[in-house]
């Protein structure tokens, strides 16, 4: 993970993964593990919500934008 900001209704994550991993598998694993961690830390979530995350996600690549530009954008989100 290179950078992270958690917003009230979404998360900005700047990360690097090998090109051999499918994005869908990366997102599935991230959502599964964070859901388990949150339910472990906050047991009341187990009975209140059938699912913590939706199946949707947005993924963009840094092909034409520098890593510094992406980090600057995420840092700007932290101030909001």
C-alpha positions in Angstrom: 0.0 0.0 0.0 1.4 3.4 -1.0 -1.3 5.6 0.4 -4.8 5.4 1.9 -7.6 7.7 2.9 -10.9 6.6 4.4 -13.9 8.8 3.6 -17.4 8.4 5.1 -18.8 6.5 2.1 -15.7 5.3 0.2 -12.0 4.6 0.4 -9.1 5.9 -1.7 -6.3 3.3 -1.9 -3.1 3.8 -3.9 -1.3 0.5 -4.2 0.9 -1.5 -6.4 0.3 -5.1 -7.4 2.0 -7.5 -9.8 0.4 -7.6 -13.2 -0.2 -11.3 -12.8 -3.0 -10.7 -10.3 -6.5 -10.1 -11.5 -8.0 -6.8 -10.2 -11.3 -8.6 -9.3 -9.3 -11.1 -7.1 -7.4 -8.2 -5.4 -10.6 -6.4 -4.7 -12.4 -9.5 -3.5 -9.6 -10.3 -1.1 -9.3 -6.7 0.2 -13.0 -6.5 0.9 -13.2 -9.9 2.4 -10.3 -9.3 4.8 -11.4 -5.8 5.8 -14.9 -7.1 6.4 -13.6 -9.9 8.7 -11.3 -7.4 10.6 -14.1 -4.9 11.1 -16.6 -7.5 12.3 -13.9 -8.9 14.7 -13.2 -5.5 16.1 -16.9 -4.4 16.1 -19.0 -7.5 16.9 -22.2 -5.6 16.7 -21.7 -5.3 12.9 -22.3 -9.1 12.6 -26.0 -8.9 13.3 -26.8 -5.5 11.9 -25.5 -5.7 8.4 -25.6 -8.7 6.0 -22.7 -7.2 4.0 -20.2 -4.4 4.8 -19.2 -3.8 1.2 -21.0 -3.7 -2.1 -19.6 -5.7 -5.0 -18.8 -2.5 -6.9 -15.5 -0.8 -7.1 -13.5 1.6 -9.3 -10.0 0.9 -10.3 -7.8 3.3 -12.3 -4.2 2.8 -13.5 -1.4 5.2 -13.2 -0.3 4.9 -16.8 -0.3 8.5 -17.8 -0.1 10.1 -14.4 2.9 10.1 -12.0 2.8 8.5 -8.6 3.4 11.9 -7.1 0.3 13.3 -8.7 -1.8 10.4 -7.4 -0.4 10.8 -3.9 -1.0 14.5 -4.0 -4.7 13.9 -4.9 -5.1 11.4 -2.1 -3.4 13.8 0.4 -5.9 16.5 -0.7 -8.8 14.1 0.1 -7.5 13.8 3.6 -8.1 17.4 4.3 -11.8 17.2 3.4 
